[in-house]
Amino acid sequence: MCRSIKTLRPPAIPGKATEEEIRAAALQYVRKVSGFRAPAAHNQEVFDAAVDAVADATRDLLGGLKVRGAAAPAV
């Protein structure tokens, strides 16, 4: 896959992934899949919607993962 997309879960990163990290990974994924670094104006809306959808899916994934050996969140 795209080498510039990094792992966003512990222990690869300390703590929770930031919104900025999630958006950057989503953008890199959409760029890779679409083949466009920056889409033409007539594709911008669908490109941005794809980045939003991938970022949402990433948040859901990271929020649902249970990592063995990870400390339980403080309540």
C-alpha positions in Angstrom: 0.0 0.0 0.0 1.0 3.6 0.3 4.2 3.9 2.3 3.4 7.4 3.7 0.3 6.0 5.5 1.5 5.1 9.0 -0.1 2.9 11.7 -2.4 4.9 13.8 -2.9 2.6 16.8 -0.9 1.9 19.9 1.8 0.8 20.4 2.8 2.3 17.0 1.9 5.7 18.3 1.5 6.8 21.9 -2.1 7.5 22.8 -4.9 8.2 20.4 -4.4 9.2 16.8 -5.2 12.9 16.2 -7.8 14.2 13.8 -4.9 15.6 11.7 -3.2 12.1 11.5 -6.5 10.4 10.6 -7.2 13.0 7.8 -3.7 12.8 6.5 -3.9 9.0 6.2 -7.4 9.2 4.6 -6.0 11.8 2.0 -3.0 9.5 1.2 -5.3 6.5 0.7 -7.7 8.4 -1.6 -4.7 9.8 -3.6 -3.3 6.4 -4.0 -6.6 4.7 -5.0 -7.7 7.6 -7.4 -4.3 8.1 -8.9 -4.6 11.9 -8.4 -2.5 13.9 -6.1 -4.8 16.9 -6.6 -8.1 16.3 -8.5 -9.3 18.5 -11.2 -12.0 21.0 -10.2 -14.8 18.8 -11.6 -13.6 15.9 -9.4 -13.0 17.9 -6.2 -16.3 17.3 -4.6 -16.2 13.5 -4.9 -12.5 13.5 -3.9 -13.3 15.4 -0.7 -16.3 13.2 0.0 -14.1 10.1 -0.3 -11.5 11.6 2.1 -14.3 12.3 4.6 -15.7 8.8 4.3 -12.3 7.1 4.7 -11.5 9.4 7.7 -14.9 8.4 9.3 -14.2 4.7 8.7 -10.7 5.1 10.2 -12.1 6.7 13.3 -14.7 3.9 13.6 -12.0 1.3 13.2 -9.5 2.8 15.7 -12.3 3.4 18.2 -13.4 -0.3 18.0 -10.0 -2.0 18.1 -8.9 -3.8 21.2 -5.2 -4.0 21.4 -3.8 -6.8 23.5 -1.5 -5.6 26.3 -2.7 -2.0 25.9 -3.6 -0.1 29.1 -7.3 0.2 29.7 -8.6 3.8 29.2 -9.0 5.8 32.4 -12.6 6.3 33.5 
